[in-house]
Structures are given as C-alpha cells and as structure tokens.
Amino acid sequence: MGGKRRTVSDIKTALRVKVRSKPKVRGSEFLEMFILEKNKARLEQEKENIEKKRDLVDRDIEFIDEELEELRDAVDESKKSNRNMPKHKDSRAPKLIKTMTIDY
C-alpha cells in the first residue's frame, strides 16, 4: 500500500475534468427533443390538473361561505327571539335527579 494516499479532494468532478466543454454526441438532438416534448406534455397536464383542483377549492370555499352566512343569520334570529322571551329564574336552576335505593 505504498504510494500517495487518496482523499476526497482526489475525486474527479465535472468541473475538474471539464466535461462541460466536451462536444455533444452527434445525433442526440432527436433524443433531447423527445425528452423535452415529453416533459412539456407532462407539465401541461400537471398545470391542467392544478387548475381543476383550484376550481374545486374555489367552489368548496364558496359553499362554505354560503353555509356560514346561513348559520350566522340563524344565530342572529335566535338572539332576537331570545331577547323577546321573558326570563325565568328557574330556567338556570339545576334539575333534581331522582334516586332509588336498592336493598340487598
């Protein structure tokens, strides 16, 4: 095991071996065009799915807003009707629980 000791800095990288300056292989343009077209089609489909999802979320939000408005109106109506009713002292009193004793 004589010789120079290898370290992480000895690893060849694209920058060190200047791979970026290598000429492209002839005829690979068709492969790159195919790959780019597939990626474009995939992204367009993903965009369409996202738009559908966004529309669905918007409709759900509108439905929830309508439900909230109806519930708020119902609460307001019940508050108004409770103000007109006379208050009784016994209405807040706890109800008595009937108990029965069992002899063994």
URWO-V176858 format. One record per residue. PHI is phi in whole degrees, 0 to 359 (none if undefined). Layout:
{{PHI} {PHI}}
This chain:
{{none} {281} {114} {287} {282} {269} {230} {297} {290} {274} {290} {280} {241} {298} {289} {290} {264} {55} {295} {296} {268} {290} {290} {289} {289} {293} {93} {277} {298} {295} {295} {295} {298} {298} {296} {295} {295} {296} {296} {297} {297} {296} {292} {295} {295} {296} {298} {297} {296} {295} {296} {298} {296} {297} {298} {296} {295} {298} {295} {295} {295} {299} {298} {296} {299} {297} {297} {298} {297} {297} {293} {296} {297} {296} {294} {298} {297} {292} {294} {295} {288} {288} {290} {279} {277} {289} {269} {248} {290} {283} {293} {260} {287} {291} {280} {281} {263} {278} {240} {228} {268} {239} {263} {259}}
